[in-house]
């Protein structure tokens, strides 16, 4: 029986996990699975965005099948080592430098003997495969998913964006980095936060814009190097010391410190106003935040630098993008919408998770979002 494309991964995983393995059934399921990897279904999108080859995708299918089957114990490294792969041992697909690990889709336990260490799939991966688009609960709530400008086709995969105005840096990053959507926010504080950010970006087919208040630490540099399948932008008010930037080919851009235009004011606020002149991008975002009808008071505070205690001082920076490229409504509407490949970058196949020159095993265009329709 032919397995539906959206269930091909589960059928193959179940066949490989069977105690009495039927080699003919496994061969049939494997063919169906590899055909399904060319379809626009959640599993194939996740695999493509993580730059998995067919063998690595097969290991993810086995792990997900084991994770989601009631009554089955979680697999161990020893279990994976005993499964016969198509070309190489499945256990190699979860090694410390593997793509599954780099994308934070799986986690290998650290306790006990090597063969007894468990291999788990992150819960958000399982939720995504069954159609739930919820944000990873371990992701920093200050991180936002924002779309790239609709009329931009950028190619930068490693960018340093410098400038005094955070909003102008953000706009330049979204317009210059390769991708259709981006996670934007502060760098995670710990290992769990980094895993959540990389995993979320992989599932959503997004790049990452890190808004830095200080140079990247050792943990940040390690993740920036490990998660090579993602587009990364480091945004900072001043230039970063070269020794704190991970080794790679980075392009540096300087964001202009230009005042808000009347058009930007009208887009963010809803009507023209002469007070738009002279405000920075950060100040405009502060004014645009809902505050129970107190926008006029907030406009005065933002333009004069008045703080909550009415003493003089610098204006508070905006805590979240309200207007931005396309506005808040566009941001919400584009979060999980399927977007087609960029024209002229494909090779006749469906879009894969990276430019052809950098993604092993095939051609394609940009990472895709999981589109639940």
The 8 nearest C-alpha neighbors of each residue, nearest first, counted from 0:
[[1, 2, 27, 28, 3, 24, 31, 10],
 [0, 2, 3, 31, 28, 27, 7, 4],
 [1, 3, 7, 6, 4, 0, 31, 10],
 [4, 2, 6, 5, 7, 1, 35, 31],
 [5, 3, 35, 7, 6, 2, 40, 38],
 [4, 6, 40, 3, 7, 41, 42, 35],
 [7, 5, 3, 9, 4, 8, 2, 10],
 [6, 8, 32, 10, 4, 2, 9, 5],
 [7, 9, 60, 11, 6, 10, 32, 12],
 [10, 8, 12, 6, 64, 7, 11, 13],
 [11, 9, 7, 13, 12, 8, 14, 6],
 [10, 12, 28, 14, 8, 13, 9, 29],
 [13, 11, 61, 9, 15, 64, 60, 14],
 [12, 14, 16, 10, 11, 15, 9, 17],
 [15, 13, 11, 17, 12, 16, 25, 10],
 [14, 16, 12, 13, 17, 11, 25, 20],
 [17, 15, 13, 14, 12, 18, 61, 20],
 [16, 18, 20, 14, 19, 15, 13, 21],
 [19, 17, 20, 16, 15, 14, 21, 13],
 [20, 18, 17, 21, 16, 14, 15, 22],
 [19, 21, 17, 18, 22, 15, 14, 16],
 [20, 22, 24, 23, 25, 19, 14, 17],
 [23, 21, 25, 24, 20, 26, 27, 14],
 [22, 24, 26, 25, 21, 27, 28, 20],
 [25, 23, 27, 21, 26, 22, 28, 14],
 [26, 24, 22, 28, 27, 23, 14, 29],
 [25, 27, 29, 23, 24, 28, 22, 30],
 [26, 28, 24, 30, 29, 25, 23, 31],
 [29, 27, 11, 31, 25, 30, 26, 32],
 [28, 30, 32, 26, 31, 27, 25, 11],
 [29, 31, 33, 27, 32, 28, 34, 26],
 [32, 30, 28, 34, 29, 33, 35, 7],
 [33, 31, 29, 7, 35, 30, 34, 8],
 [34, 32, 36, 30, 35, 31, 29, 53],
 [33, 35, 31, 36, 32, 37, 30, 38],
 [36, 34, 4, 32, 38, 37, 33, 31],
 [37, 35, 43, 33, 34, 38, 32, 42],
 [38, 36, 35, 34, 349, 39, 43, 33],
 [37, 39, 35, 36, 40, 43, 4, 349],
 [40, 38, 44, 43, 41, 37, 349, 36],
 [39, 41, 5, 43, 38, 42, 44, 4],
 [42, 40, 44, 128, 43, 369, 45, 39],
 [41, 43, 45, 44, 40, 128, 46, 5],
 [44, 42, 36, 46, 45, 41, 40, 47],
 [45, 43, 47, 41, 42, 46, 48, 40],
 [44, 46, 48, 42, 43, 47, 202, 41],
 [47, 45, 43, 51, 49, 44, 48, 56],
 [46, 48, 352, 50, 351, 44, 49, 45],
 [47, 49, 352, 366, 45, 50, 46, 201],
 [48, 50, 46, 47, 51, 102, 201, 45],
 [51, 49, 47, 48, 352, 358, 46, 52],
 [52, 50, 46, 55, 49, 56, 47, 98],
 [51, 53, 55, 54, 56, 360, 50, 359],
 [54, 52, 56, 55, 57, 51, 33, 36],
 [53, 55, 57, 56, 52, 58, 85, 86],
 [56, 54, 58, 57, 52, 51, 53, 92],
 [55, 57, 59, 53, 54, 58, 51, 46],
 [56, 58, 60, 54, 55, 59, 53, 61],
 [59, 57, 61, 55, 60, 56, 89, 62],
 [58, 60, 56, 62, 57, 61, 63, 55],
 [59, 61, 57, 8, 63, 58, 12, 62],
 [62, 60, 12, 58, 64, 59, 63, 65],
 [61, 63, 59, 65, 64, 60, 66, 58],
 [64, 62, 66, 60, 65, 61, 59, 67],
 [63, 65, 61, 12, 67, 9, 62, 66],
 [66, 64, 62, 68, 63, 67, 61, 71],
 [67, 65, 63, 64, 68, 62, 73, 120],
 [66, 68, 64, 65, 63, 69, 125, 71],
 [67, 69, 65, 66, 71, 64, 70, 63],
 [70, 68, 71, 67, 66, 65, 72, 64],
 [69, 71, 68, 72, 67, 65, 73, 66],
 [72, 70, 69, 68, 65, 73, 66, 67],
 [73, 71, 74, 70, 65, 66, 69, 68],
 [72, 74, 66, 65, 117, 71, 75, 119],
 [75, 73, 118, 117, 78, 72, 76, 65],
 [76, 74, 117, 78, 77, 116, 118, 115],
 [75, 77, 114, 79, 78, 116, 80, 90],
 [76, 78, 114, 80, 75, 79, 115, 81],
 [79, 77, 75, 81, 76, 80, 74, 82],
 [80, 78, 90, 76, 82, 81, 77, 89],
 [79, 81, 77, 90, 78, 82, 76, 88],
 [82, 80, 78, 79, 83, 77, 88, 89],
 [83, 81, 79, 80, 84, 78, 89, 15],
 [82, 84, 81, 88, 85, 89, 80, 87],
 [85, 83, 88, 87, 86, 89, 82, 54],
 [84, 86, 87, 83, 54, 88, 89, 29],
 [87, 85, 84, 88, 54, 83, 89, 53],
 [88, 86, 84, 85, 89, 91, 54, 83],
 [87, 89, 84, 90, 91, 80, 83, 86],
 [90, 88, 91, 92, 84, 79, 58, 87],
 [89, 91, 79, 80, 92, 88, 93, 76],
 [92, 90, 94, 89, 93, 88, 97, 87],
 [91, 93, 90, 89, 55, 97, 94, 99],
 [94, 92, 91, 97, 90, 100, 99, 95],
 [93, 95, 97, 91, 96, 92, 90, 100],
 [94, 96, 97, 100, 93, 101, 107, 98],
 [97, 95, 94, 101, 100, 98, 225, 93],
 [98, 96, 94, 100, 99, 93, 92, 95],
 [97, 99, 101, 100, 102, 51, 96, 49],
 [100, 98, 102, 97, 101, 104, 105, 93],
 [99, 101, 103, 97, 98, 102, 105, 93],
 [100, 102, 98, 226, 103, 99, 225, 97],
 [101, 103, 99, 100, 104, 198, 197, 49],
 [104, 102, 100, 198, 194, 101, 105, 99],
 [103, 105, 102, 99, 121, 120, 198, 100],
 [106, 104, 120, 103, 119, 100, 121, 99],
 [105, 107, 119, 118, 120, 108, 100, 103],
 [108, 106, 118, 117, 119, 109, 116, 105],
 [107, 109, 116, 117, 110, 118, 106, 119],
 [108, 110, 107, 116, 111, 113, 117, 112],
 [111, 109, 108, 116, 112, 113, 115, 117],
 [112, 110, 116, 115, 113, 109, 114, 108],
 [111, 113, 115, 114, 116, 110, 109, 76],
 [112, 114, 115, 116, 111, 76, 77, 110],
 [115, 113, 77, 76, 112, 116, 75, 78],
 [116, 114, 112, 113, 75, 77, 111, 117],
 [117, 115, 108, 75, 113, 114, 76, 111],
 [116, 118, 75, 108, 107, 74, 115, 119],
 [119, 117, 107, 75, 74, 106, 108, 76],
 [120, 118, 106, 105, 117, 121, 107, 73],
 [119, 121, 105, 104, 122, 106, 63, 62],
 [120, 122, 123, 124, 104, 105, 119, 125],
 [123, 121, 125, 124, 126, 120, 135, 127],
 [122, 124, 126, 125, 121, 135, 127, 134],
 [125, 123, 127, 122, 126, 121, 128, 104],
 [126, 124, 128, 122, 127, 123, 129, 63],
 [127, 125, 123, 131, 124, 129, 128, 122],
 [126, 128, 131, 124, 130, 125, 129, 132],
 [129, 127, 125, 126, 130, 41, 42, 124],
 [128, 130, 126, 127, 131, 125, 41, 124],
 [131, 129, 127, 128, 132, 371, 126, 41],
 [130, 132, 127, 126, 133, 129, 128, 371],
 [133, 131, 127, 130, 134, 126, 335, 369],
 [134, 132, 131, 135, 123, 127, 126, 136],
 [133, 135, 136, 132, 199, 138, 123, 137],
 [134, 136, 137, 138, 123, 195, 199, 133],
 [137, 135, 138, 134, 195, 139, 133, 123],
 [138, 136, 135, 195, 192, 139, 191, 196],
 [137, 139, 195, 135, 136, 196, 192, 140],
 [138, 140, 141, 142, 137, 192, 187, 196],
 [141, 139, 142, 138, 143, 137, 136, 184],
 [142, 140, 139, 184, 143, 319, 185, 318],
 [141, 143, 184, 140, 183, 139, 182, 144],
 [144, 142, 183, 182, 145, 141, 184, 140],
 [143, 145, 182, 181, 183, 334, 180, 142],
 [146, 144, 181, 330, 180, 143, 182, 147],
 [147, 145, 180, 179, 330, 181, 148, 333],
 [146, 148, 173, 179, 180, 174, 149, 145],
 [149, 147, 151, 150, 324, 174, 146, 173],
 [148, 150, 151, 147, 146, 325, 179, 152],
 [151, 149, 148, 152, 147, 174, 153, 179],
 [150, 152, 148, 149, 153, 174, 147, 175],
 [153, 151, 150, 154, 177, 341, 174, 175],
 [154, 152, 177, 175, 176, 151, 155, 174],
 [153, 155, 177, 176, 156, 152, 175, 178],
 [156, 154, 176, 177, 157, 153, 175, 158],
 [155, 157, 230, 177, 176, 231, 154, 158],
 [158, 156, 249, 231, 155, 232, 230, 250],
 [157, 159, 232, 250, 249, 251, 160, 233],
 [158, 160, 251, 233, 232, 250, 234, 252],
 [161, 159, 234, 252, 253, 251, 168, 233],
 [160, 162, 253, 235, 236, 237, 254, 234],
 [163, 161, 236, 254, 164, 253, 168, 237],
 [162, 164, 236, 165, 256, 161, 237, 254],
 [165, 163, 167, 166, 162, 256, 281, 168],
 [164, 166, 168, 167, 169, 163, 281, 162],
 [165, 167, 169, 280, 281, 168, 164, 170],
 [168, 166, 170, 169, 164, 165, 254, 171],
 [169, 167, 165, 171, 254, 166, 170, 172],
 [168, 170, 166, 172, 167, 171, 165, 173],
 [169, 171, 167, 173, 172, 168, 166, 174],
 [172, 170, 174, 168, 169, 173, 175, 167],
 [173, 171, 169, 175, 174, 170, 176, 168],
 [174, 172, 147, 170, 171, 175, 176, 169],
 [173, 175, 171, 172, 148, 147, 176, 151],
 [176, 174, 153, 172, 173, 171, 155, 177],
 [177, 175, 155, 153, 172, 173, 154, 156],
 [178, 176, 154, 153, 155, 156, 230, 175],
 [179, 177, 180, 365, 206, 176, 205, 147],
 [178, 180, 147, 146, 205, 181, 177, 365],
 [181, 179, 146, 205, 147, 145, 178, 206],
 [182, 180, 206, 205, 207, 145, 144, 183],
 [181, 183, 144, 207, 143, 208, 206, 142],
 [184, 182, 208, 143, 142, 181, 207, 209],
 [183, 185, 142, 209, 210, 141, 143, 208],
 [184, 186, 210, 209, 211, 187, 142, 183],
 [185, 187, 209, 188, 184, 211, 210, 219],
 [188, 186, 192, 193, 189, 185, 139, 196],
 [187, 189, 192, 186, 190, 193, 191, 185],
 [190, 188, 192, 191, 187, 193, 218, 194],
 [191, 189, 193, 192, 194, 188, 218, 187],
 [192, 190, 194, 193, 189, 195, 137, 187],
 [191, 193, 187, 195, 189, 194, 190, 138],
 [192, 194, 196, 190, 195, 187, 191, 197],
 [193, 195, 191, 197, 103, 192, 196, 198],
 [194, 196, 192, 198, 138, 193, 197, 137],
 [197, 195, 193, 199, 198, 194, 138, 200],
 [198, 196, 200, 194, 199, 195, 102, 193],
 [197, 199, 201, 195, 103, 200, 196, 102],
 [200, 198, 196, 202, 201, 197, 195, 203],
 [199, 201, 205, 197, 203, 198, 202, 204],
 [202, 200, 198, 204, 199, 203, 48, 49],
 [203, 201, 199, 200, 45, 204, 198, 368],
 [202, 204, 368, 200, 205, 201, 199, 369],
 [205, 203, 366, 367, 368, 201, 202, 200],
 [206, 204, 200, 181, 180, 203, 201, 182],
 [205, 207, 181, 230, 229, 231, 200, 178],
 [208, 206, 182, 231, 181, 183, 230, 232],
 [207, 209, 232, 183, 231, 182, 233, 210],
 [210, 208, 233, 185, 184, 186, 234, 211],
 [209, 211, 234, 185, 184, 235, 208, 233],
 [212, 210, 235, 213, 234, 209, 185, 186],
 [211, 213, 235, 210, 214, 236, 185, 234],
 [214, 212, 211, 215, 235, 239, 216, 236],
 [213, 215, 239, 243, 216, 211, 212, 240],
 [216, 214, 219, 243, 220, 213, 217, 244],
 [215, 217, 219, 218, 220, 214, 243, 213],
 [216, 218, 220, 219, 221, 215, 243, 222],
 [219, 217, 221, 220, 216, 222, 190, 189],
 [218, 220, 216, 222, 221, 217, 215, 223],
 [221, 219, 223, 217, 245, 218, 222, 215],
 [220, 222, 218, 224, 219, 223, 225, 217],
 [221, 223, 225, 219, 224, 220, 226, 218],
 [224, 222, 220, 221, 225, 226, 219, 245],
 [223, 225, 221, 222, 226, 227, 220, 245],
 [224, 226, 222, 101, 227, 223, 221, 96],
 [227, 225, 101, 228, 223, 224, 222, 229],
 [226, 228, 229, 225, 224, 223, 230, 101],
 [227, 229, 226, 49, 50, 230, 353, 48],
 [230, 228, 227, 206, 226, 231, 207, 201],
 [229, 231, 156, 206, 207, 157, 177, 232],
 [232, 230, 207, 157, 156, 208, 206, 229],
 [231, 233, 208, 158, 159, 157, 209, 234],
 [234, 232, 159, 209, 208, 160, 158, 210],
 [235, 233, 160, 210, 211, 209, 161, 159],
 [236, 234, 211, 161, 237, 210, 160, 212],
 [235, 237, 163, 162, 161, 238, 234, 164],
 [238, 236, 235, 161, 239, 162, 163, 234],
 [237, 239, 161, 240, 235, 236, 159, 160],
 [238, 240, 214, 241, 237, 243, 244, 235],
 [241, 239, 242, 243, 238, 244, 214, 237],
 [240, 242, 243, 244, 239, 245, 238, 246],
 [241, 243, 240, 244, 245, 239, 246, 214],
 [242, 244, 241, 240, 215, 214, 245, 239],
 [243, 245, 241, 242, 246, 220, 215, 240],
 [246, 244, 220, 247, 243, 224, 223, 242],
 [245, 247, 244, 248, 224, 249, 242, 220],
 [248, 246, 249, 245, 157, 224, 244, 250],
 [247, 249, 157, 250, 246, 158, 156, 245],
 [250, 248, 157, 158, 247, 251, 159, 156],
 [249, 251, 158, 159, 157, 252, 248, 155],
 [250, 252, 159, 158, 160, 249, 253, 161],
 [253, 251, 160, 159, 161, 254, 250, 158],
 [252, 254, 161, 160, 162, 255, 251, 168],
 [253, 255, 162, 168, 161, 167, 171, 256],
 [256, 254, 257, 253, 162, 167, 168, 164],
 [255, 257, 164, 254, 163, 258, 162, 167],
 [256, 258, 255, 259, 279, 167, 280, 164],
 [259, 257, 279, 277, 278, 260, 276, 256],
 [258, 260, 278, 279, 280, 275, 276, 263],
 [259, 261, 263, 262, 276, 275, 264, 258],
 [262, 260, 264, 263, 275, 265, 271, 259],
 [261, 263, 265, 260, 264, 266, 271, 259],
 [264, 262, 266, 260, 265, 261, 267, 259],
 [263, 265, 261, 267, 262, 266, 275, 268],
 [266, 264, 270, 269, 271, 262, 268, 263],
 [267, 265, 263, 264, 269, 268, 262, 322],
 [266, 268, 322, 264, 265, 287, 269, 263],
 [269, 267, 265, 264, 287, 266, 270, 271],
 [270, 268, 265, 266, 267, 271, 264, 272],
 [271, 269, 265, 268, 272, 264, 266, 267],
 [270, 272, 265, 261, 264, 273, 269, 262],
 [271, 273, 274, 275, 270, 261, 264, 265],
 [274, 272, 275, 276, 271, 261, 264, 277],
 [275, 273, 276, 272, 277, 278, 298, 302],
 [274, 276, 273, 264, 261, 278, 272, 259],
 [277, 275, 274, 278, 259, 273, 260, 258],
 [276, 278, 258, 275, 279, 259, 274, 302],
 [279, 277, 259, 258, 276, 282, 275, 302],
 [280, 278, 258, 282, 281, 259, 283, 277],
 [279, 281, 166, 283, 282, 259, 167, 284],
 [282, 280, 284, 166, 279, 283, 317, 316],
 [283, 281, 285, 279, 284, 280, 301, 278],
 [284, 282, 286, 280, 285, 281, 287, 278],
 [285, 283, 287, 281, 282, 286, 317, 321],
 [284, 286, 317, 282, 283, 287, 288, 281],
 [285, 287, 283, 284, 298, 297, 288, 294],
 [288, 286, 284, 285, 268, 267, 283, 289],
 [287, 289, 285, 286, 290, 321, 284, 294],
 [290, 288, 291, 287, 292, 294, 293, 286],
 [289, 291, 293, 292, 288, 294, 297, 287],
 [292, 290, 293, 289, 294, 288, 297, 295],
 [291, 293, 290, 294, 289, 295, 296, 297],
 [292, 294, 290, 296, 295, 291, 297, 289],
 [295, 293, 297, 296, 292, 298, 286, 290],
 [296, 294, 298, 297, 293, 299, 292, 286],
 [295, 297, 299, 298, 293, 294, 300, 301],
 [296, 298, 294, 300, 299, 295, 286, 301],
 [299, 297, 295, 301, 296, 286, 300, 294],
 [298, 300, 296, 302, 297, 301, 303, 295],
 [299, 301, 305, 297, 303, 298, 304, 302],
 [302, 300, 298, 304, 299, 314, 282, 303],
 [301, 303, 299, 300, 304, 278, 298, 282],
 [304, 302, 300, 305, 301, 299, 314, 311],
 [303, 305, 314, 313, 312, 301, 300, 302],
 [306, 304, 300, 311, 309, 303, 310, 312],
 [307, 305, 309, 308, 310, 304, 312, 311],
 [306, 308, 309, 305, 310, 300, 315, 311],
 [307, 309, 306, 310, 305, 311, 312, 300],
 [310, 308, 306, 307, 305, 311, 300, 312],
 [309, 311, 308, 306, 305, 312, 307, 304],
 [312, 310, 305, 304, 306, 309, 313, 303],
 [313, 311, 304, 305, 314, 306, 310, 303],
 [312, 314, 304, 315, 305, 311, 306, 303],
 [313, 315, 304, 301, 316, 305, 312, 306],
 [314, 316, 317, 313, 306, 285, 301, 304],
 [317, 315, 281, 314, 318, 285, 282, 284],
 [316, 318, 285, 319, 284, 281, 315, 282],
 [317, 319, 316, 320, 285, 141, 284, 315],
 [320, 318, 317, 321, 141, 284, 143, 288],
 [319, 321, 322, 323, 284, 318, 317, 327],
 [322, 320, 327, 284, 323, 319, 288, 287],
 [321, 323, 326, 267, 327, 320, 324, 284],
 [322, 324, 326, 325, 320, 321, 327, 170],
 [325, 323, 326, 148, 322, 170, 147, 146],
 [324, 326, 329, 323, 330, 327, 148, 322],
 [327, 325, 322, 323, 329, 328, 324, 330],
 [326, 328, 330, 329, 322, 321, 331, 325],
 [329, 327, 331, 330, 326, 332, 325, 333],
 [328, 330, 332, 325, 326, 327, 331, 333],
 [329, 331, 327, 328, 145, 333, 332, 146],
 [332, 330, 328, 334, 329, 333, 327, 145],
 [331, 333, 329, 330, 334, 328, 336, 335],
 [334, 332, 336, 330, 331, 335, 329, 146],
 [333, 335, 331, 332, 336, 330, 144, 145],
 [336, 334, 370, 333, 368, 369, 337, 371],
 [335, 337, 333, 370, 334, 338, 368, 332],
 [338, 336, 370, 368, 335, 369, 339, 367],
 [337, 339, 336, 367, 340, 368, 179, 370],
 [340, 338, 341, 337, 350, 367, 342, 365],
 [341, 339, 350, 364, 342, 365, 338, 345],
 [340, 342, 344, 364, 343, 339, 365, 345],
 [343, 341, 344, 340, 345, 364, 339, 152],
 [342, 344, 345, 341, 346, 340, 364, 363],
 [345, 343, 364, 342, 341, 363, 346, 340],
 [346, 344, 363, 347, 364, 343, 362, 348],
 [345, 347, 348, 362, 363, 344, 349, 343],
 [346, 348, 345, 349, 363, 362, 350, 344],
 [349, 347, 346, 350, 345, 363, 37, 362],
 [348, 350, 37, 351, 347, 363, 38, 345],
 [351, 349, 363, 364, 340, 348, 365, 345],
 [352, 350, 363, 47, 364, 353, 366, 365],
 [351, 353, 48, 366, 47, 365, 50, 49],
 [354, 352, 358, 365, 364, 351, 366, 355],
 [353, 355, 364, 356, 357, 363, 358, 365],
 [356, 354, 362, 358, 357, 363, 353, 361],
 [355, 357, 354, 358, 362, 359, 353, 361],
 [358, 356, 355, 354, 359, 353, 228, 362],
 [357, 359, 353, 355, 354, 356, 50, 360],
 [360, 358, 361, 357, 50, 52, 355, 356],
 [359, 361, 52, 358, 362, 355, 50, 51],
 [360, 362, 359, 355, 358, 363, 351, 52],
 [363, 361, 355, 346, 345, 351, 354, 364],
 [362, 364, 351, 345, 350, 355, 354, 344],
 [363, 365, 354, 350, 344, 340, 353, 345],
 [364, 366, 353, 352, 178, 340, 367, 351],
 [367, 365, 352, 204, 48, 353, 351, 205],
 [368, 366, 204, 365, 44, 369, 338, 48],
 [367, 369, 203, 204, 337, 370, 335, 336],
 [368, 370, 41, 203, 335, 371, 337, 367],
 [371, 369, 337, 336, 335, 368, 372, 41],
 [372, 370, 369, 130, 335, 336, 132, 337],
 [371, 370, 336, 337, 335, 130, 369, 40]]
